Amino acid sequence: MATLLMAIMIGLLLLGFPMMIPLITASVVGFVMMFDGFGQMGTFIQQMMGGIRPASLIAVPMFILAADIMTRGHSADRLVNMVMAFIGHIKGGLAISTATSCTLFGAVSGSTQATVVAIGSPLRPKMLKAGYSDSFTLALIINASDIAFLIPPSIGMIIYGVISETSIAELFIAGIGPGLLILVMFSLYCLYYAHKHQVPTEPKAGWSERMVAVREALWPLFFPVIIVGGIYGGIFSPTEAAAVCVLYAFLLEFVVFRALKLKEIYRIAKSTGLITAVVFILVAVGNGFSWILSFAQIPQAILESVGVNEAGPVGVLIAICVAFFIACMFVDPIVVILVLTPIFAPAIQATGLDPVLVGVLITLQVAIGSATPPFGCDIFTAIAIFKRPYMEVIRGTPPFIFMLVAAAGLIIAFPDIALFLRDMAFPD
């Protein structure tokens, strides 16, 4: 049955249907095969509704709304200006500033695609003018934006936490170390690239200019303080942090910066509603599909056939990384998390792996896949925003993909990269 369901999904995807259609079709076919008809379809619907019932999912539309408000406002520009004021003058400083700005805005928005738009739009012209090639610039933007998957808040971590019943607060804290590791790796590569291609440096900002930039960026910098500090301090849960972020984003962009007018609320809310609807449909159908797979004991059969059940903890982690990396090259990241997480759940439990460590690695693989050909979602976001051909967008991605894969290897070899801050924030 597993082969038939996968064939249905792949066939419909190749025919150009949006992801929810193949997922729904495969789920219904699987249900009919197991229960000999549609008589008990109510059970399947209950499983779908159960997928979107957890209160933690309320954080998803909240973070999407906050990101939408900030993307249309001044927060991104102020963060970019602050980073540029301090490191824009060093060799490769503009590229490092781009990577750092993507990381900071990821800590503000939690959305890779919002980061591509908010940071890529102002910095790409500056990088091209400074002498960086467009292929390098585009690759840096879409890959650095994927750090937003790891730095809290992370919508991918929320989905994984709900599916696996893992603490979202612990996942958020655990994502900080790997996110910073990737930023350092990208920065070193930017430094190497700038020296190799003799990219000129930017004028050095004076301390008065730096202080002005810091003062202007202080308000947006409070977003990660609110999220991480509030959760770590036990002031509020991740869901409550999302609600506070929406209120803070609204006050910041509409009242303090006055970058937006009240009449734009409808357009922002409509955009958030559309994105949220798609996400929740995928979550609901994905939960139903996962239930069918579990009911038919397909995960156990798949793991036994490839020998994962006999592998040790490291072998299971490598298998998870490979499976998620390949799947996210072709399928929407949220769907991959929904479908593959339950498949590997038995092996994770059998080997006693820390679900937080697994969640960080899964989130990292989702981030890699989002910027990896042929169908990484951030690639097509860059194509739409920057109006550049597909081959030009992906030409510069191999070095960044290599670094991301190396980061995954380092986390497997040294789990404390992800778990050190978690263990400090949530001691047993």
GUFI-191219 format. One record per residue (C-alpha): residue in three letters; x, y, z. Coordinates in nm, 2 decimals, always signed. Example, Ala and Ser with C-alpha at 12.3 -4.5 7.8 and 13.67 -1.06 7.14 Angstrom:
# GUFI-191219
<doza = ALA	x = +1.23	y = -0.45	z = +0.78>
<doza = SER	x = +1.37	y = -0.11	z = +0.71>
This chain:
# GUFI-191219
<doza = MET	x = +0.00	y = +0.00	z = +0.00>
<doza = ALA	x = +0.29	y = +0.24	z = +0.08>
<doza = THR	x = +0.42	y = +0.21	z = -0.28>
<doza = LEU	x = +0.07	y = +0.29	z = -0.42>
<doza = LEU	x = +0.02	y = +0.59	z = -0.19>
<doza = MET	x = +0.36	y = +0.73	z = -0.28>
<doza = ALA	x = +0.30	y = +0.68	z = -0.65>
<doza = ILE	x = -0.03	y = +0.87	z = -0.62>
<doza = MET	x = +0.14	y = +1.16	z = -0.45>
<doza = ILE	x = +0.43	y = +1.18	z = -0.69>
<doza = GLY	x = +0.21	y = +1.14	z = -0.99>
<doza = LEU	x = -0.03	y = +1.42	z = -0.89>
<doza = LEU	x = +0.27	y = +1.65	z = -0.80>
<doza = LEU	x = +0.42	y = +1.59	z = -1.14>
<doza = LEU	x = +0.09	y = +1.69	z = -1.30>
<doza = GLY	x = +0.11	y = +2.02	z = -1.12>
<doza = PHE	x = -0.14	y = +1.99	z = -0.84>
<doza = PRO	x = -0.08	y = +2.19	z = -0.52>
<doza = MET	x = +0.06	y = +1.98	z = -0.24>
<doza = MET	x = -0.27	y = +1.95	z = -0.05>
<doza = ILE	x = -0.44	y = +1.77	z = -0.34>
<doza = PRO	x = -0.19	y = +1.47	z = -0.36>
<doza = LEU	x = -0.19	y = +1.45	z = +0.02>
<doza = ILE	x = -0.57	y = +1.44	z = +0.04>
<doza = THR	x = -0.60	y = +1.19	z = -0.25>
<doza = ALA	x = -0.35	y = +0.95	z = -0.11>
<doza = SER	x = -0.51	y = +0.97	z = +0.24>
<doza = VAL	x = -0.85	y = +0.89	z = +0.11>
<doza = VAL	x = -0.73	y = +0.61	z = -0.11>
<doza = GLY	x = -0.54	y = +0.46	z = +0.19>
<doza = PHE	x = -0.85	y = +0.49	z = +0.41>
<doza = VAL	x = -1.07	y = +0.32	z = +0.15>
<doza = MET	x = -0.82	y = +0.04	z = +0.11>
<doza = MET	x = -0.80	y = -0.02	z = +0.49>
<doza = PHE	x = -1.18	y = +0.01	z = +0.57>
<doza = ASP	x = -1.33	y = -0.12	z = +0.24>
<doza = GLY	x = -1.52	y = +0.19	z = +0.15>
<doza = PHE	x = -1.63	y = +0.53	z = +0.28>
<doza = GLY	x = -1.85	y = +0.41	z = +0.56>
<doza = GLN	x = -1.62	y = +0.51	z = +0.84>
<doza = MET	x = -1.49	y = +0.83	z = +0.68>
<doza = GLY	x = -1.60	y = +1.02	z = +1.00>
<doza = THR	x = -1.30	y = +0.86	z = +1.17>
<doza = PHE	x = -1.06	y = +1.00	z = +0.92>
<doza = ILE	x = -1.22	y = +1.35	z = +0.95>
<doza = GLN	x = -1.18	y = +1.33	z = +1.33>
<doza = GLN	x = -0.81	y = +1.25	z = +1.29>
<doza = MET	x = -0.78	y = +1.55	z = +1.06>
<doza = MET	x = -0.95	y = +1.78	z = +1.30>
<doza = GLY	x = -0.73	y = +1.64	z = +1.58>
<doza = GLY	x = -0.43	y = +1.76	z = +1.39>
<doza = ILE	x = -0.52	y = +2.12	z = +1.42>
<doza = ARG	x = -0.67	y = +2.10	z = +1.77>
<doza = PRO	x = -0.35	y = +2.15	z = +1.98>
<doza = ALA	x = -0.34	y = +2.50	z = +2.13>
<doza = SER	x = +0.03	y = +2.53	z = +2.04>
<doza = LEU	x = -0.07	y = +2.58	z = +1.68>
<doza = ILE	x = -0.22	y = +2.92	z = +1.76>
<doza = ALA	x = +0.14	y = +3.05	z = +1.76>
<doza = VAL	x = +0.17	y = +2.98	z = +1.38>
<doza = PRO	x = -0.08	y = +3.25	z = +1.26>
<doza = MET	x = +0.05	y = +3.48	z = +1.53>
<doza = PHE	x = +0.41	y = +3.46	z = +1.41>
<doza = ILE	x = +0.30	y = +3.48	z = +1.05>
<doza = LEU	x = +0.10	y = +3.80	z = +1.12>
<doza = ALA	x = +0.39	y = +3.96	z = +1.32>
<doza = ALA	x = +0.63	y = +3.88	z = +1.03>
<doza = ASP	x = +0.39	y = +4.03	z = +0.77>
<doza = ILE	x = +0.36	y = +4.35	z = +0.97>
<doza = MET	x = +0.74	y = +4.38	z = +1.01>
<doza = THR	x = +0.81	y = +4.29	z = +0.65>
<doza = ARG	x = +0.59	y = +4.58	z = +0.53>
<doza = GLY	x = +0.73	y = +4.82	z = +0.80>
<doza = HIS	x = +1.08	y = +4.96	z = +0.89>
<doza = SER	x = +1.21	y = +4.69	z = +1.13>
<doza = ALA	x = +1.42	y = +4.51	z = +0.86>
<doza = ASP	x = +1.58	y = +4.83	z = +0.74>
<doza = ARG	x = +1.68	y = +4.94	z = +1.08>
<doza = LEU	x = +1.84	y = +4.60	z = +1.16>
<doza = VAL	x = +2.03	y = +4.61	z = +0.83>
<doza = ASN	x = +2.16	y = +4.96	z = +0.90>
<doza = MET	x = +2.28	y = +4.87	z = +1.24>
<doza = VAL	x = +2.47	y = +4.56	z = +1.12>
<doza = MET	x = +2.62	y = +4.75	z = +0.83>
<doza = ALA	x = +2.74	y = +5.03	z = +1.06>
<doza = PHE	x = +2.96	y = +4.79	z = +1.26>
<doza = ILE	x = +3.09	y = +4.54	z = +1.00>
<doza = GLY	x = +3.01	y = +4.68	z = +0.66>
<doza = HIS	x = +3.37	y = +4.82	z = +0.63>
<doza = ILE	x = +3.57	y = +4.50	z = +0.67>
<doza = LYS	x = +3.66	y = +4.27	z = +0.38>
<doza = GLY	x = +3.34	y = +4.08	z = +0.29>
<doza = GLY	x = +3.16	y = +4.30	z = +0.54>
<doza = LEU	x = +2.86	y = +4.36	z = +0.32>
<doza = ALA	x = +2.81	y = +3.99	z = +0.26>
<doza = ILE	x = +2.86	y = +3.91	z = +0.63>
<doza = SER	x = +2.61	y = +4.19	z = +0.71>
<doza = THR	x = +2.36	y = +4.02	z = +0.48>
<doza = ALA	x = +2.40	y = +3.69	z = +0.66>
<doza = THR	x = +2.38	y = +3.86	z = +1.00>
<doza = SER	x = +2.08	y = +4.06	z = +0.90>
<doza = CYS	x = +1.90	y = +3.75	z = +0.78>
<doza = THR	x = +1.98	y = +3.58	z = +1.12>
<doza = LEU	x = +1.85	y = +3.88	z = +1.32>
<doza = PHE	x = +1.54	y = +3.92	z = +1.11>
<doza = GLY	x = +1.48	y = +3.54	z = +1.14>
<doza = ALA	x = +1.49	y = +3.59	z = +1.51>
<doza = VAL	x = +1.22	y = +3.85	z = +1.47>
<doza = SER	x = +1.00	y = +3.69	z = +1.21>
<doza = GLY	x = +1.05	y = +3.31	z = +1.22>
<doza = SER	x = +0.98	y = +3.29	z = +0.84>
<doza = THR	x = +1.24	y = +3.22	z = +0.58>
<doza = GLN	x = +1.04	y = +3.36	z = +0.29>
<doza = ALA	x = +0.97	y = +3.68	z = +0.48>
<doza = THR	x = +1.34	y = +3.71	z = +0.55>
<doza = VAL	x = +1.42	y = +3.66	z = +0.18>
<doza = VAL	x = +1.19	y = +3.95	z = +0.10>
<doza = ALA	x = +1.27	y = +4.19	z = +0.38>
<doza = ILE	x = +1.65	y = +4.15	z = +0.38>
<doza = GLY	x = +1.72	y = +4.05	z = +0.02>
<doza = SER	x = +1.53	y = +4.34	z = -0.13>
<doza = PRO	x = +1.74	y = +4.62	z = +0.01>
<doza = LEU	x = +2.08	y = +4.44	z = +0.03>
<doza = ARG	x = +2.09	y = +4.26	z = -0.31>
<doza = PRO	x = +2.13	y = +4.59	z = -0.51>
<doza = LYS	x = +2.41	y = +4.70	z = -0.26>
<doza = MET	x = +2.59	y = +4.37	z = -0.30>
<doza = LEU	x = +2.57	y = +4.38	z = -0.68>
<doza = LYS	x = +2.70	y = +4.74	z = -0.68>
<doza = ALA	x = +2.99	y = +4.64	z = -0.45>
<doza = GLY	x = +3.11	y = +4.38	z = -0.70>
<doza = TYR	x = +2.96	y = +4.05	z = -0.57>
<doza = SER	x = +2.82	y = +3.82	z = -0.85>
<doza = ASP	x = +2.45	y = +3.78	z = -0.86>
<doza = SER	x = +2.47	y = +3.40	z = -0.83>
<doza = PHE	x = +2.67	y = +3.44	z = -0.50>
<doza = THR	x = +2.43	y = +3.71	z = -0.38>
<doza = LEU	x = +2.12	y = +3.52	z = -0.44>
<doza = ALA	x = +2.26	y = +3.20	z = -0.29>
<doza = LEU	x = +2.37	y = +3.38	z = +0.02>
<doza = ILE	x = +2.03	y = +3.55	z = +0.07>
<doza = ILE	x = +1.82	y = +3.23	z = +0.03>
<doza = ASN	x = +2.05	y = +3.02	z = +0.24>
<doza = ALA	x = +2.11	y = +3.27	z = +0.52>
<doza = SER	x = +1.74	y = +3.33	z = +0.53>
<doza = ASP	x = +1.70	y = +2.96	z = +0.62>
<doza = ILE	x = +1.87	y = +3.03	z = +0.95>
<doza = ALA	x = +1.52	y = +3.16	z = +1.04>
<doza = PHE	x = +1.41	y = +2.80	z = +1.06>
<doza = LEU	x = +1.65	y = +2.74	z = +1.35>
<doza = ILE	x = +1.66	y = +3.07	z = +1.54>
<doza = PRO	x = +1.34	y = +3.12	z = +1.75>
<doza = PRO	x = +1.06	y = +3.17	z = +1.67>
<doza = SER	x = +1.05	y = +2.88	z = +1.42>
<doza = ILE	x = +0.73	y = +2.77	z = +1.25>
<doza = GLY	x = +0.90	y = +2.44	z = +1.15>
<doza = MET	x = +0.98	y = +2.37	z = +1.52>
<doza = ILE	x = +0.62	y = +2.45	z = +1.62>
<doza = ILE	x = +0.49	y = +2.19	z = +1.37>
<doza = TYR	x = +0.75	y = +1.93	z = +1.48>
<doza = GLY	x = +0.68	y = +2.00	z = +1.85>
<doza = VAL	x = +0.30	y = +1.95	z = +1.80>
<doza = ILE	x = +0.35	y = +1.63	z = +1.59>
<doza = SER	x = +0.61	y = +1.47	z = +1.82>
<doza = GLU	x = +0.47	y = +1.61	z = +2.15>
<doza = THR	x = +0.80	y = +1.77	z = +2.22>
<doza = SER	x = +0.84	y = +2.09	z = +2.42>
<doza = ILE	x = +0.84	y = +2.39	z = +2.18>
<doza = ALA	x = +1.01	y = +2.61	z = +2.44>
<doza = GLU	x = +1.30	y = +2.36	z = +2.46>
<doza = LEU	x = +1.32	y = +2.34	z = +2.08>
<doza = PHE	x = +1.33	y = +2.72	z = +2.05>
<doza = ILE	x = +1.63	y = +2.74	z = +2.29>
<doza = ALA	x = +1.81	y = +2.45	z = +2.13>
<doza = GLY	x = +1.79	y = +2.61	z = +1.79>
<doza = ILE	x = +2.00	y = +2.91	z = +1.89>
<doza = GLY	x = +2.34	y = +2.73	z = +1.90>
<doza = PRO	x = +2.31	y = +2.56	z = +1.56>
<doza = GLY	x = +2.18	y = +2.89	z = +1.41>
<doza = LEU	x = +2.48	y = +3.08	z = +1.53>
<doza = LEU	x = +2.72	y = +2.80	z = +1.41>
<doza = ILE	x = +2.58	y = +2.83	z = +1.06>
<doza = LEU	x = +2.61	y = +3.21	z = +1.07>
<doza = VAL	x = +2.98	y = +3.18	z = +1.16>
<doza = MET	x = +3.04	y = +2.93	z = +0.88>
<doza = PHE	x = +2.87	y = +3.15	z = +0.63>
<doza = SER	x = +3.06	y = +3.46	z = +0.75>
<doza = LEU	x = +3.39	y = +3.28	z = +0.71>
<doza = TYR	x = +3.30	y = +3.18	z = +0.35>
<doza = CYS	x = +3.20	y = +3.54	z = +0.28>
<doza = LEU	x = +3.54	y = +3.65	z = +0.40>
<doza = TYR	x = +3.71	y = +3.40	z = +0.18>
<doza = TYR	x = +3.50	y = +3.49	z = -0.12>
<doza = ALA	x = +3.56	y = +3.86	z = -0.08>
<doza = HIS	x = +3.94	y = +3.81	z = -0.06>
<doza = LYS	x = +3.94	y = +3.57	z = -0.36>
<doza = HIS	x = +3.75	y = +3.80	z = -0.58>
<doza = GLN	x = +3.90	y = +4.13	z = -0.45>
<doza = VAL	x = +3.57	y = +4.28	z = -0.36>
<doza = PRO	x = +3.62	y = +4.64	z = -0.24>
<doza = THR	x = +3.52	y = +4.74	z = +0.11>
<doza = GLU	x = +3.25	y = +4.98	z = +0.22>
<doza = PRO	x = +3.33	y = +5.32	z = +0.39>
<doza = LYS	x = +3.38	y = +5.28	z = +0.77>
<doza = ALA	x = +3.11	y = +5.43	z = +0.98>
<doza = GLY	x = +3.20	y = +5.67	z = +1.26>
<doza = TRP	x = +3.10	y = +5.59	z = +1.62>
<doza = SER	x = +2.83	y = +5.86	z = +1.62>
<doza = GLU	x = +2.68	y = +5.70	z = +1.31>
<doza = ARG	x = +2.70	y = +5.36	z = +1.48>
<doza = MET	x = +2.52	y = +5.49	z = +1.79>
<doza = VAL	x = +2.24	y = +5.63	z = +1.58>
<doza = ALA	x = +2.20	y = +5.30	z = +1.40>
<doza = VAL	x = +2.19	y = +5.11	z = +1.74>
<doza = ARG	x = +1.94	y = +5.35	z = +1.88>
<doza = GLU	x = +1.71	y = +5.31	z = +1.58>
<doza = ALA	x = +1.74	y = +4.93	z = +1.59>
<doza = LEU	x = +1.68	y = +4.90	z = +1.96>
<doza = TRP	x = +1.30	y = +4.86	z = +1.92>
<doza = PRO	x = +1.32	y = +4.57	z = +1.66>
<doza = LEU	x = +1.59	y = +4.40	z = +1.87>
<doza = PHE	x = +1.35	y = +4.36	z = +2.15>
<doza = PHE	x = +1.16	y = +4.09	z = +1.95>
<doza = PRO	x = +1.42	y = +3.81	z = +2.03>
<doza = VAL	x = +1.44	y = +3.94	z = +2.39>
<doza = ILE	x = +1.07	y = +3.91	z = +2.43>
<doza = ILE	x = +1.06	y = +3.56	z = +2.28>
<doza = VAL	x = +1.37	y = +3.40	z = +2.43>
<doza = GLY	x = +1.38	y = +3.60	z = +2.75>
<doza = GLY	x = +1.01	y = +3.56	z = +2.81>
<doza = ILE	x = +1.01	y = +3.18	z = +2.76>
<doza = TYR	x = +1.34	y = +3.13	z = +2.94>
<doza = GLY	x = +1.22	y = +3.34	z = +3.23>
<doza = GLY	x = +0.89	y = +3.15	z = +3.26>
<doza = ILE	x = +0.69	y = +3.47	z = +3.20>
<doza = PHE	x = +0.49	y = +3.32	z = +2.91>
<doza = SER	x = +0.46	y = +3.01	z = +2.69>
<doza = PRO	x = +0.57	y = +3.01	z = +2.32>
<doza = THR	x = +0.20	y = +3.06	z = +2.22>
<doza = GLU	x = +0.17	y = +3.36	z = +2.45>
<doza = ALA	x = +0.50	y = +3.49	z = +2.32>
<doza = ALA	x = +0.36	y = +3.49	z = +1.97>
<doza = ALA	x = +0.06	y = +3.69	z = +2.08>
<doza = VAL	x = +0.29	y = +3.94	z = +2.25>
<doza = CYS	x = +0.50	y = +3.97	z = +1.93>
<doza = VAL	x = +0.19	y = +4.06	z = +1.73>
<doza = LEU	x = +0.10	y = +4.33	z = +1.97>
<doza = TYR	x = +0.46	y = +4.46	z = +1.98>
<doza = ALA	x = +0.49	y = +4.45	z = +1.60>
<doza = PHE	x = +0.16	y = +4.65	z = +1.57>
<doza = LEU	x = +0.27	y = +4.91	z = +1.82>
<doza = LEU	x = +0.61	y = +4.94	z = +1.66>
<doza = GLU	x = +0.51	y = +4.98	z = +1.30>
<doza = PHE	x = +0.18	y = +5.16	z = +1.34>
<doza = VAL	x = +0.25	y = +5.38	z = +1.64>
<doza = VAL	x = +0.63	y = +5.42	z = +1.70>
<doza = PHE	x = +0.77	y = +5.41	z = +1.35>
<doza = ARG	x = +0.44	y = +5.52	z = +1.18>
<doza = ALA	x = +0.55	y = +5.31	z = +0.88>
<doza = LEU	x = +0.20	y = +5.17	z = +0.82>
<doza = LYS	x = -0.15	y = +5.31	z = +0.82>
<doza = LEU	x = -0.45	y = +5.16	z = +0.98>
<doza = LYS	x = -0.62	y = +5.10	z = +0.64>
<doza = GLU	x = -0.34	y = +4.85	z = +0.56>
<doza = ILE	x = -0.46	y = +4.62	z = +0.85>
<doza = TYR	x = -0.72	y = +4.45	z = +0.62>
<doza = ARG	x = -0.46	y = +4.37	z = +0.35>
<doza = ILE	x = -0.21	y = +4.23	z = +0.61>
<doza = ALA	x = -0.48	y = +4.03	z = +0.79>
<doza = LYS	x = -0.60	y = +3.88	z = +0.46>
<doza = SER	x = -0.25	y = +3.78	z = +0.36>
<doza = THR	x = -0.20	y = +3.62	z = +0.70>
<doza = GLY	x = -0.53	y = +3.44	z = +0.68>
<doza = LEU	x = -0.46	y = +3.29	z = +0.34>
<doza = ILE	x = -0.11	y = +3.16	z = +0.44>
<doza = THR	x = -0.25	y = +3.03	z = +0.77>
<doza = ALA	x = -0.54	y = +2.85	z = +0.59>
<doza = VAL	x = -0.29	y = +2.67	z = +0.36>
<doza = VAL	x = -0.07	y = +2.57	z = +0.66>
<doza = PHE	x = -0.36	y = +2.44	z = +0.87>
<doza = ILE	x = -0.51	y = +2.24	z = +0.58>
<doza = LEU	x = -0.17	y = +2.08	z = +0.53>
<doza = VAL	x = -0.14	y = +2.01	z = +0.90>
<doza = ALA	x = -0.49	y = +1.86	z = +0.92>
<doza = VAL	x = -0.45	y = +1.64	z = +0.62>
<doza = GLY	x = -0.10	y = +1.55	z = +0.72>
<doza = ASN	x = -0.22	y = +1.43	z = +1.06>
<doza = GLY	x = -0.48	y = +1.21	z = +0.89>
<doza = PHE	x = -0.23	y = +1.07	z = +0.65>
<doza = SER	x = +0.01	y = +0.99	z = +0.94>
<doza = TRP	x = -0.27	y = +0.82	z = +1.12>
<doza = ILE	x = -0.33	y = +0.60	z = +0.82>
<doza = LEU	x = +0.04	y = +0.51	z = +0.79>
<doza = SER	x = +0.06	y = +0.43	z = +1.16>
<doza = PHE	x = -0.27	y = +0.22	z = +1.15>
<doza = ALA	x = -0.13	y = +0.02	z = +0.86>
<doza = GLN	x = +0.20	y = -0.02	z = +1.04>
<doza = ILE	x = +0.38	y = +0.12	z = +0.73>
<doza = PRO	x = +0.65	y = +0.31	z = +0.93>
<doza = GLN	x = +0.76	y = -0.02	z = +1.09>
<doza = ALA	x = +0.77	y = -0.20	z = +0.76>
<doza = ILE	x = +0.97	y = +0.08	z = +0.59>
<doza = LEU	x = +1.23	y = +0.10	z = +0.88>
<doza = GLU	x = +1.27	y = -0.27	z = +0.89>
<doza = SER	x = +1.32	y = -0.29	z = +0.51>
<doza = VAL	x = +1.61	y = -0.04	z = +0.51>
<doza = GLY	x = +1.76	y = -0.17	z = +0.84>
<doza = VAL	x = +1.71	y = +0.14	z = +1.04>
<doza = ASN	x = +1.57	y = -0.05	z = +1.34>
<doza = GLU	x = +1.90	y = -0.23	z = +1.38>
<doza = ALA	x = +2.10	y = +0.09	z = +1.35>
<doza = GLY	x = +2.23	y = +0.27	z = +1.66>
<doza = PRO	x = +2.15	y = +0.63	z = +1.76>
<doza = VAL	x = +2.40	y = +0.78	z = +1.51>
<doza = GLY	x = +2.27	y = +0.56	z = +1.23>
<doza = VAL	x = +1.91	y = +0.67	z = +1.30>
<doza = LEU	x = +2.01	y = +1.03	z = +1.30>
<doza = ILE	x = +2.20	y = +1.00	z = +0.97>
<doza = ALA	x = +1.90	y = +0.82	z = +0.82>
<doza = ILE	x = +1.67	y = +1.10	z = +0.94>
<doza = CYS	x = +1.89	y = +1.36	z = +0.80>
<doza = VAL	x = +1.91	y = +1.19	z = +0.46>
<doza = ALA	x = +1.54	y = +1.12	z = +0.44>
<doza = PHE	x = +1.44	y = +1.48	z = +0.53>
<doza = PHE	x = +1.70	y = +1.64	z = +0.31>
<doza = ILE	x = +1.59	y = +1.45	z = +0.00>
<doza = ALA	x = +1.22	y = +1.49	z = +0.07>
<doza = CYS	x = +1.24	y = +1.87	z = +0.12>
<doza = MET	x = +1.41	y = +1.90	z = -0.22>
<doza = PHE	x = +1.08	y = +1.81	z = -0.37>
<doza = VAL	x = +0.80	y = +1.87	z = -0.12>
<doza = ASP	x = +0.68	y = +2.15	z = +0.10>
<doza = PRO	x = +0.88	y = +2.14	z = +0.43>
<doza = ILE	x = +0.56	y = +2.14	z = +0.65>
<doza = VAL	x = +0.43	y = +1.83	z = +0.47>
<doza = VAL	x = +0.77	y = +1.66	z = +0.50>
<doza = ILE	x = +0.77	y = +1.71	z = +0.88>
<doza = LEU	x = +0.41	y = +1.59	z = +0.91>
<doza = VAL	x = +0.46	y = +1.27	z = +0.70>
<doza = LEU	x = +0.82	y = +1.16	z = +0.79>
<doza = THR	x = +0.82	y = +1.24	z = +1.17>
<doza = PRO	x = +0.57	y = +0.96	z = +1.26>
<doza = ILE	x = +0.76	y = +0.72	z = +1.03>
<doza = PHE	x = +1.08	y = +0.76	z = +1.23>
<doza = ALA	x = +0.91	y = +0.79	z = +1.57>
<doza = PRO	x = +0.95	y = +0.41	z = +1.65>
<doza = ALA	x = +1.32	y = +0.42	z = +1.58>
<doza = ILE	x = +1.37	y = +0.74	z = +1.78>
<doza = GLN	x = +1.20	y = +0.58	z = +2.08>
<doza = ALA	x = +1.38	y = +0.25	z = +2.04>
<doza = THR	x = +1.72	y = +0.42	z = +2.04>
<doza = GLY	x = +1.64	y = +0.66	z = +2.32>
<doza = LEU	x = +1.73	y = +0.97	z = +2.12>
<doza = ASP	x = +1.66	y = +1.31	z = +2.27>
<doza = PRO	x = +1.35	y = +1.43	z = +2.08>
<doza = VAL	x = +1.48	y = +1.79	z = +2.10>
<doza = LEU	x = +1.81	y = +1.70	z = +1.93>
<doza = VAL	x = +1.61	y = +1.51	z = +1.66>
<doza = GLY	x = +1.39	y = +1.82	z = +1.62>
<doza = VAL	x = +1.68	y = +2.05	z = +1.57>
<doza = LEU	x = +1.83	y = +1.82	z = +1.31>
<doza = ILE	x = +1.50	y = +1.78	z = +1.13>
<doza = THR	x = +1.45	y = +2.15	z = +1.13>
<doza = LEU	x = +1.80	y = +2.20	z = +0.99>
<doza = GLN	x = +1.73	y = +1.95	z = +0.71>
<doza = VAL	x = +1.41	y = +2.13	z = +0.63>
<doza = ALA	x = +1.61	y = +2.45	z = +0.61>
<doza = ILE	x = +1.86	y = +2.29	z = +0.37>
<doza = GLY	x = +1.59	y = +2.14	z = +0.15>
<doza = SER	x = +1.41	y = +2.48	z = +0.13>
<doza = ALA	x = +1.71	y = +2.62	z = -0.06>
<doza = THR	x = +1.81	y = +2.31	z = -0.25>
<doza = PRO	x = +1.72	y = +2.24	z = -0.61>
<doza = PRO	x = +1.51	y = +2.13	z = -0.78>
<doza = PHE	x = +1.20	y = +2.26	z = -0.58>
<doza = GLY	x = +1.32	y = +2.43	z = -0.27>
<doza = CYS	x = +1.05	y = +2.68	z = -0.18>
<doza = ASP	x = +1.30	y = +2.97	z = -0.11>
<doza = ILE	x = +1.44	y = +2.93	z = -0.46>
<doza = PHE	x = +1.10	y = +3.01	z = -0.61>
<doza = THR	x = +1.05	y = +3.30	z = -0.36>
<doza = ALA	x = +1.38	y = +3.45	z = -0.49>
<doza = ILE	x = +1.28	y = +3.39	z = -0.85>
<doza = ALA	x = +0.95	y = +3.57	z = -0.79>
<doza = ILE	x = +1.10	y = +3.86	z = -0.58>
<doza = PHE	x = +1.41	y = +3.93	z = -0.78>
<doza = LYS	x = +1.28	y = +3.82	z = -1.12>
<doza = ARG	x = +1.59	y = +3.62	z = -1.21>
<doza = PRO	x = +1.61	y = +3.29	z = -1.40>
<doza = TYR	x = +1.61	y = +2.96	z = -1.22>
<doza = MET	x = +1.96	y = +2.85	z = -1.31>
<doza = GLU	x = +2.11	y = +3.19	z = -1.20>
<doza = VAL	x = +1.94	y = +3.15	z = -0.86>
<doza = ILE	x = +2.07	y = +2.80	z = -0.79>
<doza = ARG	x = +2.42	y = +2.84	z = -0.95>
<doza = GLY	x = +2.59	y = +2.96	z = -0.63>
<doza = THR	x = +2.41	y = +2.73	z = -0.38>
<doza = PRO	x = +2.65	y = +2.43	z = -0.37>
<doza = PRO	x = +2.90	y = +2.58	z = -0.12>
<doza = PHE	x = +2.62	y = +2.69	z = +0.12>
<doza = ILE	x = +2.46	y = +2.34	z = +0.09>
<doza = PHE	x = +2.79	y = +2.18	z = +0.18>
<doza = MET	x = +2.83	y = +2.41	z = +0.48>
<doza = LEU	x = +2.48	y = +2.33	z = +0.60>
<doza = VAL	x = +2.54	y = +1.95	z = +0.56>
<doza = ALA	x = +2.87	y = +1.99	z = +0.75>
<doza = ALA	x = +2.68	y = +2.17	z = +1.03>
<doza = ALA	x = +2.44	y = +1.88	z = +1.05>
<doza = GLY	x = +2.74	y = +1.64	z = +1.08>
<doza = LEU	x = +2.89	y = +1.85	z = +1.36>
<doza = ILE	x = +2.56	y = +1.85	z = +1.55>
<doza = ILE	x = +2.54	y = +1.47	z = +1.52>
<doza = ALA	x = +2.91	y = +1.44	z = +1.64>
<doza = PHE	x = +2.87	y = +1.71	z = +1.91>
<doza = PRO	x = +2.51	y = +1.72	z = +2.03>
<doza = ASP	x = +2.59	y = +1.98	z = +2.29>
<doza = ILE	x = +2.59	y = +2.24	z = +2.01>
<doza = ALA	x = +2.22	y = +2.21	z = +2.02>
<doza = LEU	x = +2.16	y = +2.09	z = +2.38>
<doza = PHE	x = +2.39	y = +2.30	z = +2.58>
<doza = LEU	x = +2.16	y = +2.61	z = +2.60>
<doza = ARG	x = +1.86	y = +2.38	z = +2.64>
<doza = ASP	x = +2.02	y = +2.21	z = +2.94>
<doza = MET	x = +2.10	y = +2.54	z = +3.09>
<doza = ALA	x = +1.76	y = +2.68	z = +3.04>
<doza = PHE	x = +1.57	y = +2.37	z = +3.14>
<doza = PRO	x = +1.78	y = +2.17	z = +3.39>
<doza = ASP	x = +1.64	y = +1.84	z = +3.50>
